Amino acid sequence: MNRVLKTVLAAGSLLASVAVSTAALAEKWNMPVRSNERNYFTRNIMQFVDEVKAATNGKLEIVVHPEDSLIKQPEVKRAVQTGQVQIGELLMSMHSNEYPVFGVDAVPFLAKNQDEARILLEITRPYIEARLKSQGMRLLFVVPWPANSFYSGKEINSVSDFKGVKFRAFNPVTGRLAELMGAIPVTVQQSEVSQAFSTGVIQAMITSPATGVDTQAWDFVKYFYEVKAMAPWNIVIVNERMFSRLDADTQKTVLEASKKAEERGWELAATETSKLIDTLKSNGMEVRQPSETLMQELSKIGDQLIEEWVKSAGADGEKIISEFRSKVKK
């Protein structure tokens, strides 16, 4: 064998070994997410995973599984904690029975706009991170839904109009809200909303314009009342053990991409809302402002729900609400 051929073969062998080594080092993570590919949450996450893959030269690839296609939403947190999946997105308030601070974002009429919601996140983030850390997980980023409002098949002028109505609940506080309005709470996940309406399981709901568009609510209800009760957060979490296995540069890349995704997500929540409401209108829904009577009644219910949340959250709840009210007043 001549020297040139030996050199070529040696070079080929070296390239092959590098390729095998690179493949061996590459990580592929599975990520269940809550919404379909059209929703701004999922679009934002797709950009996040693309940025991670590009910045790591494919060393870390995250495969997104939309709309409960891999793991049902209530099980996502546990799946990340146990390592069944490495990373996942979930509605934080779904787990408020476990830890009341997980439900702070969903307390009606606490944070009345996005600026106040940002203040609330700044205050509660250390509590959320500490809880997740104790369970072997890390918080990567937080993105809010557009303000949640009422969807109904009939006109709503006061709380009494909800009496006996089967009302979709997606977390403990919306179930409690339904009870206080005289409605019948029925737990239905986002991916099941259309079927629940079509089969009569639910007749009304409180949710965001984004979910209304995703579920094509106009096929089942006529009215959308902009009460803007709360804007719950979706959080993206990662298994800490899986994260710690990444090399330092890859960890840094994930954290930097997470920070960008959070800022982008909050901007999207603000800019997408009017477009989503226009979509509801264009499909025949009547978008209405709530009556003064309805808002006064809801405000009283909101005060009660805030008090109940503080009581359930104990010392942490008192600290959070005190700091929040202090910062909002400034």
MIDO-550557 format. One record per residue (C-alpha): residue number from 0; residue in three letters; y, x, z. Coordinates in nm, 4 decimals, decimal comma. Layout:
<sites>
<site i="NUM" aa="ala" north="Y" east="X" up="Z"/>
...
</sites>
This chain:
<sites>
<site i="0" aa="met" north="0,0000" east="0,0000" up="0,0000"/>
<site i="1" aa="asn" north="0,3320" east="0,1546" up="-0,1043"/>
<site i="2" aa="arg" north="0,6242" east="0,2072" up="0,1319"/>
<site i="3" aa="val" north="0,8427" east="-0,0701" up="-0,0241"/>
<site i="4" aa="leu" north="0,5679" east="-0,3321" up="0,0132"/>
<site i="5" aa="lys" north="0,5059" east="-0,2257" up="0,3720"/>
<site i="6" aa="thr" north="0,8769" east="-0,2607" up="0,4462"/>
<site i="7" aa="val" north="0,8915" east="-0,6087" up="0,2894"/>
<site i="8" aa="leu" north="0,5838" east="-0,7243" up="0,4826"/>
<site i="9" aa="ala" north="0,7207" east="-0,5832" up="0,8066"/>
<site i="10" aa="ala" north="1,0528" east="-0,7602" up="0,7525"/>
<site i="11" aa="gly" north="0,8722" east="-1,0853" up="0,6749"/>
<site i="12" aa="ser" north="0,6631" east="-1,0517" up="0,9856"/>
<site i="13" aa="leu" north="0,9722" east="-0,9891" up="1,1960"/>
<site i="14" aa="leu" north="1,1495" east="-1,2966" up="1,0521"/>
<site i="15" aa="ala" north="0,8436" east="-1,5095" up="1,1158"/>
<site i="16" aa="ser" north="0,8207" east="-1,3948" up="1,4743"/>
<site i="17" aa="val" north="1,1915" east="-1,4662" up="1,5265"/>
<site i="18" aa="ala" north="1,1465" east="-1,8139" up="1,3794"/>
<site i="19" aa="val" north="0,8473" east="-1,8812" up="1,6055"/>
<site i="20" aa="ser" north="1,0415" east="-1,7484" up="1,9032"/>
<site i="21" aa="thr" north="1,3444" east="-1,9651" up="1,8201"/>
<site i="22" aa="ala" north="1,1241" east="-2,2708" up="1,7755"/>
<site i="23" aa="ala" north="0,9571" east="-2,1997" up="2,1061"/>
<site i="24" aa="leu" north="1,2943" east="-2,1787" up="2,2792"/>
<site i="25" aa="ala" north="1,4316" east="-2,4965" up="2,1188"/>
<site i="26" aa="glu" north="1,4532" east="-2,8024" up="2,3425"/>
<site i="27" aa="lys" north="1,4191" east="-3,1635" up="2,2273"/>
<site i="28" aa="trp" north="1,5385" east="-3,4294" up="2,4697"/>
<site i="29" aa="asn" north="1,4938" east="-3,8057" up="2,4499"/>
<site i="30" aa="met" north="1,7914" east="-4,0238" up="2,5414"/>
<site i="31" aa="pro" north="1,7695" east="-4,4018" up="2,5884"/>
<site i="32" aa="val" north="2,1076" east="-4,5707" up="2,5403"/>
<site i="33" aa="arg" north="2,2186" east="-4,9236" up="2,6098"/>
<site i="34" aa="ser" north="2,3737" east="-5,0530" up="2,2859"/>
<site i="35" aa="asn" north="2,3102" east="-5,0621" up="1,9119"/>
<site i="36" aa="glu" north="2,4387" east="-4,8019" up="1,6662"/>
<site i="37" aa="arg" north="2,7529" east="-5,0036" up="1,5807"/>
<site i="38" aa="asn" north="2,8798" east="-5,0132" up="1,9386"/>
<site i="39" aa="tyr" north="3,1444" east="-4,7520" up="2,0244"/>
<site i="40" aa="phe" north="2,9369" east="-4,6311" up="2,3199"/>
<site i="41" aa="thr" north="2,6504" east="-4,5333" up="2,0929"/>
<site i="42" aa="arg" north="2,8812" east="-4,3908" up="1,8266"/>
<site i="43" aa="asn" north="3,0428" east="-4,1773" up="2,0926"/>
<site i="44" aa="ile" north="2,7048" east="-4,0588" up="2,2178"/>
<site i="45" aa="met" north="2,5910" east="-3,9762" up="1,8641"/>
<site i="46" aa="gln" north="2,8979" east="-3,7561" up="1,8263"/>
<site i="47" aa="phe" north="2,8194" east="-3,5945" up="2,1612"/>
<site i="48" aa="val" north="2,4623" east="-3,5068" up="2,0599"/>
<site i="49" aa="asp" north="2,5760" east="-3,3810" up="1,7189"/>
<site i="50" aa="glu" north="2,8291" east="-3,1519" up="1,8861"/>
<site i="51" aa="val" north="2,5648" east="-3,0177" up="2,1247"/>
<site i="52" aa="lys" north="2,3194" east="-2,9514" up="1,8437"/>
<site i="53" aa="ala" north="2,5800" east="-2,7784" up="1,6277"/>
<site i="54" aa="ala" north="2,7223" east="-2,5662" up="1,9102"/>
<site i="55" aa="thr" north="2,3750" east="-2,4506" up="2,0181"/>
<site i="56" aa="asn" north="2,2537" east="-2,3897" up="1,6598"/>
<site i="57" aa="gly" north="1,9783" east="-2,6428" up="1,7151"/>
<site i="58" aa="lys" north="1,8628" east="-2,4881" up="2,0407"/>
<site i="59" aa="leu" north="1,9092" east="-2,8276" up="2,2070"/>
<site i="60" aa="glu" north="1,8415" east="-3,1451" up="2,0123"/>
<site i="61" aa="ile" north="1,8935" east="-3,4832" up="2,1782"/>
<site i="62" aa="val" north="1,7199" east="-3,7803" up="2,0152"/>
<site i="63" aa="val" north="1,9028" east="-4,1094" up="2,0776"/>
<site i="64" aa="his" north="1,7012" east="-4,4302" up="2,1260"/>
<site i="65" aa="pro" north="1,9407" east="-4,7290" up="2,1053"/>
<site i="66" aa="glu" north="1,9263" east="-5,0744" up="2,2595"/>
<site i="67" aa="asp" north="1,6310" east="-5,0507" up="2,4992"/>
<site i="68" aa="ser" north="1,4020" east="-4,9304" up="2,2198"/>
<site i="69" aa="leu" north="1,2456" east="-4,6572" up="2,4359"/>
<site i="70" aa="ile" north="1,2990" east="-4,7675" up="2,7957"/>
<site i="71" aa="lys" north="1,4374" east="-5,0955" up="2,9283"/>
<site i="72" aa="gln" north="1,7836" east="-5,0616" up="3,0790"/>
<site i="73" aa="pro" north="1,6872" east="-5,1290" up="3,4437"/>
<site i="74" aa="glu" north="1,4321" east="-4,8444" up="3,4304"/>
<site i="75" aa="val" north="1,6504" east="-4,5770" up="3,2679"/>
<site i="76" aa="lys" north="1,7812" east="-4,4257" up="3,5902"/>
<site i="77" aa="arg" north="1,4340" east="-4,3938" up="3,7372"/>
<site i="78" aa="ala" north="1,3016" east="-4,2502" up="3,4092"/>
<site i="79" aa="val" north="1,5655" east="-3,9745" up="3,4170"/>
<site i="80" aa="gln" north="1,5032" east="-3,9061" up="3,7853"/>
<site i="81" aa="thr" north="1,1278" east="-3,8622" up="3,7350"/>
<site i="82" aa="gly" north="1,1652" east="-3,6593" up="3,4145"/>
<site i="83" aa="gln" north="1,0059" east="-3,9234" up="3,1934"/>
<site i="84" aa="val" north="1,3169" east="-3,8685" up="2,9810"/>
<site i="85" aa="gln" north="1,5617" east="-3,5842" up="3,0218"/>
<site i="86" aa="ile" north="1,8878" east="-3,7729" up="2,9744"/>
<site i="87" aa="gly" north="1,9987" east="-4,1339" up="2,9557"/>
<site i="88" aa="glu" north="2,2851" east="-4,3833" up="2,9489"/>
<site i="89" aa="leu" north="2,2998" east="-4,6831" up="3,1798"/>
<site i="90" aa="leu" north="2,5261" east="-4,9476" up="3,3254"/>
<site i="91" aa="met" north="2,6075" east="-4,7994" up="3,6660"/>
<site i="92" aa="ser" north="2,6697" east="-5,1283" up="3,8461"/>
<site i="93" aa="met" north="2,3154" east="-5,2405" up="3,7729"/>
<site i="94" aa="his" north="2,2130" east="-5,0177" up="4,0633"/>
<site i="95" aa="ser" north="2,4673" east="-5,1344" up="4,3205"/>
<site i="96" aa="asn" north="2,1983" east="-5,2897" up="4,5407"/>
<site i="97" aa="glu" north="2,0646" east="-4,9366" up="4,5867"/>
<site i="98" aa="tyr" north="2,4069" east="-4,7836" up="4,6591"/>
<site i="99" aa="pro" north="2,7125" east="-5,0149" up="4,6696"/>
<site i="100" aa="val" north="2,9471" east="-4,7463" up="4,5348"/>
<site i="101" aa="phe" north="2,7559" east="-4,7756" up="4,2071"/>
<site i="102" aa="gly" north="2,9106" east="-5,1234" up="4,1794"/>
<site i="103" aa="val" north="3,2748" east="-5,0389" up="4,2527"/>
<site i="104" aa="asp" north="3,3716" east="-5,0493" up="3,8842"/>
<site i="105" aa="ala" north="3,2384" east="-5,4039" up="3,8445"/>
<site i="106" aa="val" north="3,4189" east="-5,5668" up="4,1384"/>
<site i="107" aa="pro" north="3,6313" east="-5,8389" up="3,9736"/>
<site i="108" aa="phe" north="4,0088" east="-5,7955" up="3,9861"/>
<site i="109" aa="leu" north="3,9978" east="-5,4654" up="4,1755"/>
<site i="110" aa="ala" north="4,1105" east="-5,2329" up="3,8939"/>
<site i="111" aa="lys" north="4,3392" east="-5,4516" up="3,6819"/>
<site i="112" aa="asn" north="4,3907" east="-5,2191" up="3,3851"/>
<site i="113" aa="gln" north="4,2652" east="-4,8923" up="3,2398"/>
<site i="114" aa="asp" north="4,5148" east="-4,6778" up="3,4306"/>
<site i="115" aa="glu" north="4,3895" east="-4,8238" up="3,7576"/>
<site i="116" aa="ala" north="4,0301" east="-4,7802" up="3,6417"/>
<site i="117" aa="arg" north="4,0956" east="-4,4095" up="3,5823"/>
<site i="118" aa="ile" north="4,2328" east="-4,3793" up="3,9350"/>
<site i="119" aa="leu" north="3,9245" east="-4,5558" up="4,0681"/>
<site i="120" aa="leu" north="3,6973" east="-4,3154" up="3,8802"/>
<site i="121" aa="glu" north="3,8864" east="-4,0133" up="4,0095"/>
<site i="122" aa="ile" north="3,8397" east="-4,1376" up="4,3665"/>
<site i="123" aa="thr" north="3,4764" east="-4,2438" up="4,3396"/>
<site i="124" aa="arg" north="3,3419" east="-3,9657" up="4,1182"/>
<site i="125" aa="pro" north="3,2583" east="-3,7314" up="4,4096"/>
<site i="126" aa="tyr" north="3,0579" east="-4,0101" up="4,5766"/>
<site i="127" aa="ile" north="2,8696" east="-4,0896" up="4,2570"/>
<site i="128" aa="glu" north="2,7967" east="-3,7239" up="4,1842"/>
<site i="129" aa="ala" north="2,6734" east="-3,6598" up="4,5376"/>
<site i="130" aa="arg" north="2,4392" east="-3,9587" up="4,5295"/>
<site i="131" aa="leu" north="2,2924" east="-3,8605" up="4,1935"/>
<site i="132" aa="lys" north="2,2577" east="-3,4973" up="4,3038"/>
<site i="133" aa="ser" north="2,0579" east="-3,6052" up="4,6088"/>
<site i="134" aa="gln" north="1,8221" east="-3,7809" up="4,3673"/>
<site i="135" aa="gly" north="1,7813" east="-3,4810" up="4,1377"/>
<site i="136" aa="met" north="2,0297" east="-3,5891" up="3,8709"/>
<site i="137" aa="arg" north="2,3683" east="-3,4805" up="3,7385"/>
<site i="138" aa="leu" north="2,6522" east="-3,7008" up="3,6156"/>
<site i="139" aa="leu" north="2,7649" east="-3,5915" up="3,2694"/>
<site i="140" aa="phe" north="3,0216" east="-3,8508" up="3,1646"/>
<site i="141" aa="val" north="3,1576" east="-4,1990" up="3,2278"/>
<site i="142" aa="val" north="3,2879" east="-4,4475" up="2,9681"/>
<site i="143" aa="pro" north="3,4315" east="-4,7947" up="3,0395"/>
<site i="144" aa="trp" north="3,3635" east="-5,1233" up="2,8674"/>
<site i="145" aa="pro" north="3,6565" east="-5,3317" up="2,7441"/>
<site i="146" aa="ala" north="3,7756" east="-5,5786" up="3,0064"/>
<site i="147" aa="asn" north="3,5142" east="-5,8483" up="3,0695"/>
<site i="148" aa="ser" north="3,6053" east="-6,2113" up="3,0088"/>
<site i="149" aa="phe" north="3,4399" east="-6,5533" up="2,9886"/>
<site i="150" aa="tyr" north="3,2330" east="-6,6878" up="2,6994"/>
<site i="151" aa="ser" north="3,1600" east="-7,0595" up="2,7128"/>
<site i="152" aa="gly" north="3,0370" east="-7,3422" up="2,4960"/>
<site i="153" aa="lys" north="3,2847" east="-7,5818" up="2,6562"/>
<site i="154" aa="glu" north="3,6480" east="-7,5661" up="2,7597"/>
<site i="155" aa="ile" north="3,7157" east="-7,4024" up="3,0966"/>
<site i="156" aa="asn" north="4,0307" east="-7,5059" up="3,2798"/>
<site i="157" aa="ser" north="3,9241" east="-7,4397" up="3,6366"/>
<site i="158" aa="val" north="3,6375" east="-7,2859" up="3,8311"/>
<site i="159" aa="ser" north="3,4893" east="-7,6345" up="3,8792"/>
<site i="160" aa="asp" north="3,4067" east="-7,6407" up="3,5067"/>
<site i="161" aa="phe" north="3,1359" east="-7,3819" up="3,5769"/>
<site i="162" aa="lys" north="2,9566" east="-7,6059" up="3,8282"/>
<site i="163" aa="gly" north="2,5852" east="-7,6172" up="3,7399"/>
<site i="164" aa="val" north="2,6291" east="-7,3974" up="3,4309"/>
<site i="165" aa="lys" north="2,3561" east="-7,1396" up="3,3713"/>
<site i="166" aa="phe" north="2,5590" east="-6,8195" up="3,3800"/>
<site i="167" aa="arg" north="2,4433" east="-6,4773" up="3,2671"/>
<site i="168" aa="ala" north="2,4441" east="-6,2108" up="3,5398"/>
<site i="169" aa="phe" north="2,3971" east="-5,8441" up="3,4440"/>
<site i="170" aa="asn" north="2,4446" east="-5,6881" up="3,7869"/>
<site i="171" aa="pro" north="2,4603" east="-5,8080" up="4,1495"/>
<site i="172" aa="val" north="2,8345" east="-5,8750" up="4,1541"/>
<site i="173" aa="thr" north="2,8310" east="-6,0970" up="3,8438"/>
<site i="174" aa="gly" north="2,5473" east="-6,2890" up="4,0056"/>
<site i="175" aa="arg" north="2,7624" east="-6,3340" up="4,3159"/>
<site i="176" aa="leu" north="3,0632" east="-6,4328" up="4,1028"/>
<site i="177" aa="ala" north="2,8521" east="-6,7051" up="3,9409"/>
<site i="178" aa="glu" north="2,7481" east="-6,8363" up="4,2827"/>
<site i="179" aa="leu" north="3,1069" east="-6,8518" up="4,4081"/>
<site i="180" aa="met" north="3,2094" east="-7,0449" up="4,0965"/>
<site i="181" aa="gly" north="2,9286" east="-7,2960" up="4,1478"/>
<site i="182" aa="ala" north="2,7348" east="-7,1704" up="3,8454"/>
<site i="183" aa="ile" north="2,3660" east="-7,0780" up="3,8363"/>
<site i="184" aa="pro" north="2,3217" east="-6,6996" up="3,7934"/>
<site i="185" aa="val" north="2,0506" east="-6,5888" up="3,5512"/>
<site i="186" aa="thr" north="1,9797" east="-6,2164" up="3,5084"/>
<site i="187" aa="val" north="1,9763" east="-6,1301" up="3,1377"/>
<site i="188" aa="gln" north="2,0075" east="-5,7803" up="2,9902"/>
<site i="189" aa="gln" north="2,2342" east="-5,7089" up="2,6954"/>
<site i="190" aa="ser" north="1,9499" east="-5,6810" up="2,4440"/>
<site i="191" aa="glu" north="1,8236" east="-6,0268" up="2,5494"/>
<site i="192" aa="val" north="2,1516" east="-6,2215" up="2,5346"/>
<site i="193" aa="ser" north="2,1041" east="-6,3803" up="2,1910"/>
<site i="194" aa="gln" north="1,7565" east="-6,5051" up="2,2732"/>
<site i="195" aa="ala" north="1,8695" east="-6,6314" up="2,6133"/>
<site i="196" aa="phe" north="2,1465" east="-6,8403" up="2,4571"/>
<site i="197" aa="ser" north="1,9290" east="-6,9731" up="2,1760"/>
<site i="198" aa="thr" north="1,6578" east="-7,0855" up="2,4184"/>
<site i="199" aa="gly" north="1,8988" east="-7,2399" up="2,6695"/>
<site i="200" aa="val" north="1,8292" east="-6,9835" up="2,9411"/>
<site i="201" aa="ile" north="2,2053" east="-6,9257" up="2,9698"/>
<site i="202" aa="gln" north="2,5084" east="-7,1346" up="2,8691"/>
<site i="203" aa="ala" north="2,7965" east="-6,9023" up="2,9561"/>
<site i="204" aa="met" north="2,8630" east="-6,5408" up="3,0474"/>
<site i="205" aa="ile" north="3,1232" east="-6,2880" up="3,1483"/>
<site i="206" aa="thr" north="3,1107" east="-5,9738" up="2,9391"/>
<site i="207" aa="ser" north="3,3166" east="-5,7514" up="2,7139"/>
<site i="208" aa="pro" north="3,4348" east="-5,8228" up="2,3588"/>
<site i="209" aa="ala" north="3,1998" east="-5,5411" up="2,2543"/>
<site i="210" aa="thr" north="2,8918" east="-5,7198" up="2,3855"/>
<site i="211" aa="gly" north="3,0218" east="-6,0448" up="2,2394"/>
<site i="212" aa="val" north="3,0327" east="-5,8842" up="1,8957"/>
<site i="213" aa="asp" north="2,7003" east="-5,7030" up="1,9390"/>
<site i="214" aa="thr" north="2,5236" east="-6,0276" up="2,0319"/>
<site i="215" aa="gln" north="2,7162" east="-6,2419" up="1,7794"/>
<site i="216" aa="ala" north="2,8231" east="-6,4751" up="2,0567"/>
<site i="217" aa="trp" north="2,9928" east="-6,7074" up="1,8058"/>
<site i="218" aa="asp" north="2,6471" east="-6,8342" up="1,7095"/>
<site i="219" aa="phe" north="2,6085" east="-6,9859" up="2,0579"/>
<site i="220" aa="val" north="2,9482" east="-7,0443" up="2,2204"/>
<site i="221" aa="lys" north="3,2928" east="-7,1497" up="2,0996"/>
<site i="222" aa="tyr" north="3,5408" east="-7,0242" up="2,3581"/>
<site i="223" aa="phe" north="3,6494" east="-6,6817" up="2,4816"/>
<site i="224" aa="tyr" north="3,8837" east="-6,6824" up="2,7823"/>
<site i="225" aa="glu" north="4,0647" east="-6,3527" up="2,8453"/>
<site i="226" aa="val" north="4,0467" east="-6,3368" up="3,2239"/>
<site i="227" aa="lys" north="3,9991" east="-5,9565" up="3,2095"/>
<site i="228" aa="ala" north="3,8071" east="-5,9530" up="3,5369"/>
<site i="229" aa="met" north="3,6705" east="-5,5973" up="3,5315"/>
<site i="230" aa="ala" north="3,5716" east="-5,3153" up="3,2976"/>
<site i="231" aa="pro" north="3,2329" east="-5,1780" up="3,4135"/>
<site i="232" aa="trp" north="3,1289" east="-4,8221" up="3,3393"/>
<site i="233" aa="asn" north="2,8340" east="-4,6815" up="3,1528"/>
<site i="234" aa="ile" north="2,7300" east="-4,3417" up="3,2837"/>
<site i="235" aa="val" north="2,5332" east="-4,0645" up="3,1161"/>
<site i="236" aa="ile" north="2,3056" east="-3,8740" up="3,3516"/>
<site i="237" aa="val" north="2,0669" east="-3,5824" up="3,3118"/>
<site i="238" aa="asn" north="1,7668" east="-3,4663" up="3,5110"/>
<site i="239" aa="glu" north="1,8941" east="-3,1669" up="3,7086"/>
<site i="240" aa="arg" north="1,5682" east="-2,9746" up="3,6827"/>
<site i="241" aa="met" north="1,5678" east="-3,0120" up="3,3022"/>
<site i="242" aa="phe" north="1,9344" east="-2,9157" up="3,2859"/>
<site i="243" aa="ser" north="1,8793" east="-2,6053" up="3,5004"/>
<site i="244" aa="arg" north="1,6120" east="-2,4826" up="3,2568"/>
<site i="245" aa="leu" north="1,8766" east="-2,4453" up="2,9857"/>
<site i="246" aa="asp" north="2,0372" east="-2,1051" up="2,9485"/>
<site i="247" aa="ala" north="2,3922" east="-2,0642" up="3,0806"/>
<site i="248" aa="asp" north="2,5570" east="-2,0925" up="2,7378"/>
<site i="249" aa="thr" north="2,3725" east="-2,4144" up="2,6553"/>
<site i="250" aa="gln" north="2,4598" east="-2,5640" up="2,9931"/>
<site i="251" aa="lys" north="2,8249" east="-2,4816" up="2,9313"/>
<site i="252" aa="thr" north="2,8055" east="-2,6425" up="2,5869"/>
<site i="253" aa="val" north="2,6601" east="-2,9649" up="2,7285"/>
<site i="254" aa="leu" north="2,9270" east="-2,9850" up="2,9982"/>
<site i="255" aa="glu" north="3,2098" east="-2,9177" up="2,7518"/>
<site i="256" aa="ala" north="3,0742" east="-3,1786" up="2,5081"/>
<site i="257" aa="ser" north="3,0429" east="-3,4237" up="2,7996"/>
<site i="258" aa="lys" north="3,4066" east="-3,3783" up="2,8927"/>
<site i="259" aa="lys" north="3,5102" east="-3,4476" up="2,5324"/>
<site i="260" aa="ala" north="3,2829" east="-3,7519" up="2,5147"/>
<site i="261" aa="glu" north="3,4364" east="-3,8998" up="2,8287"/>
<site i="262" aa="glu" north="3,7927" east="-3,8628" up="2,7026"/>
<site i="263" aa="arg" north="3,6953" east="-3,9941" up="2,3597"/>
<site i="264" aa="gly" north="3,5125" east="-4,2891" up="2,5177"/>
<site i="265" aa="trp" north="3,8116" east="-4,3973" up="2,7257"/>
<site i="266" aa="glu" north="4,0333" east="-4,3785" up="2,4187"/>
<site i="267" aa="leu" north="3,7837" east="-4,5821" up="2,2185"/>
<site i="268" aa="ala" north="3,7661" east="-4,8481" up="2,4895"/>
<site i="269" aa="ala" north="4,1428" east="-4,8926" up="2,4606"/>
<site i="270" aa="thr" north="4,1685" east="-4,8894" up="2,0816"/>
<site i="271" aa="glu" north="3,8554" east="-5,0890" up="2,0009"/>
<site i="272" aa="thr" north="3,9342" east="-5,3909" up="2,2185"/>
<site i="273" aa="ser" north="4,1847" east="-5,5608" up="1,9865"/>
<site i="274" aa="lys" north="3,9562" east="-5,5011" up="1,6864"/>
<site i="275" aa="leu" north="3,6638" east="-5,6566" up="1,8691"/>
<site i="276" aa="ile" north="3,8664" east="-5,9622" up="1,9698"/>
<site i="277" aa="asp" north="3,9802" east="-5,9992" up="1,6075"/>
<site i="278" aa="thr" north="3,6126" east="-5,9966" up="1,5091"/>
<site i="279" aa="leu" north="3,5423" east="-6,2797" up="1,7535"/>
<site i="280" aa="lys" north="3,8313" east="-6,4776" up="1,6029"/>
<site i="281" aa="ser" north="3,7288" east="-6,4102" up="1,2444"/>
<site i="282" aa="asn" north="3,3855" east="-6,5517" up="1,3185"/>
<site i="283" aa="gly" north="3,5259" east="-6,8794" up="1,4459"/>
<site i="284" aa="met" north="3,5600" east="-6,8266" up="1,8201"/>
<site i="285" aa="glu" north="3,8678" east="-6,9690" up="1,9936"/>
<site i="286" aa="val" north="4,0294" east="-6,6889" up="2,1924"/>
<site i="287" aa="arg" north="4,2308" east="-6,8433" up="2,4736"/>
<site i="288" aa="gln" north="4,4388" east="-6,7348" up="2,7679"/>
<site i="289" aa="pro" north="4,3133" east="-6,8770" up="3,0988"/>
<site i="290" aa="ser" north="4,5055" east="-7,1525" up="3,2728"/>
<site i="291" aa="glu" north="4,7199" east="-7,0698" up="3,5738"/>
<site i="292" aa="thr" north="4,4868" east="-7,2798" up="3,7880"/>
<site i="293" aa="leu" north="4,1810" east="-7,0853" up="3,6743"/>
<site i="294" aa="met" north="4,3460" east="-6,7487" up="3,7409"/>
<site i="295" aa="gln" north="4,4618" east="-6,8519" up="4,0869"/>
<site i="296" aa="glu" north="4,1104" east="-6,9658" up="4,1755"/>
<site i="297" aa="leu" north="3,9575" east="-6,6487" up="4,0333"/>
<site i="298" aa="ser" north="4,2061" east="-6,4348" up="4,2248"/>
<site i="299" aa="lys" north="4,0866" east="-6,5878" up="4,5515"/>
<site i="300" aa="ile" north="3,7248" east="-6,5293" up="4,4535"/>
<site i="301" aa="gly" north="3,8175" east="-6,1729" up="4,3587"/>
<site i="302" aa="asp" north="3,9672" east="-6,1121" up="4,7037"/>
<site i="303" aa="gln" north="3,6445" east="-6,2346" up="4,8612"/>
<site i="304" aa="leu" north="3,4299" east="-6,0151" up="4,6368"/>
<site i="305" aa="ile" north="3,6424" east="-5,7084" up="4,7182"/>
<site i="306" aa="glu" north="3,6004" east="-5,7773" up="5,0899"/>
<site i="307" aa="glu" north="3,2259" east="-5,8231" up="5,0468"/>
<site i="308" aa="trp" north="3,2001" east="-5,4980" up="4,8514"/>
<site i="309" aa="val" north="3,3917" east="-5,3005" up="5,1157"/>
<site i="310" aa="lys" north="3,1651" east="-5,4416" up="5,3859"/>
<site i="311" aa="ser" north="2,8494" east="-5,3562" up="5,1914"/>
<site i="312" aa="ala" north="2,9725" east="-5,0021" up="5,1140"/>
<site i="313" aa="gly" north="3,0564" east="-4,9320" up="5,4786"/>
<site i="314" aa="ala" north="3,2637" east="-4,6253" up="5,5654"/>
<site i="315" aa="asp" north="3,2570" east="-4,5001" up="5,2041"/>
<site i="316" aa="gly" north="3,3883" east="-4,8355" up="5,0839"/>
<site i="317" aa="glu" north="3,6734" east="-4,8359" up="5,3349"/>
<site i="318" aa="lys" north="3,7771" east="-4,4833" up="5,2358"/>
<site i="319" aa="ile" north="3,7605" east="-4,5631" up="4,8646"/>
<site i="320" aa="ile" north="3,9570" east="-4,8886" up="4,8840"/>
<site i="321" aa="ser" north="4,2203" east="-4,7368" up="5,1139"/>
<site i="322" aa="glu" north="4,2788" east="-4,4382" up="4,8845"/>
<site i="323" aa="phe" north="4,2729" east="-4,6594" up="4,5751"/>
<site i="324" aa="arg" north="4,5324" east="-4,9014" up="4,7086"/>
<site i="325" aa="ser" north="4,7487" east="-4,6134" up="4,8239"/>
<site i="326" aa="lys" north="4,7470" east="-4,4503" up="4,4786"/>
<site i="327" aa="val" north="4,7932" east="-4,7743" up="4,2854"/>
<site i="328" aa="lys" north="5,1034" east="-4,8657" up="4,4879"/>
<site i="329" aa="lys" north="5,2769" east="-4,5356" up="4,4095"/>
</sites>
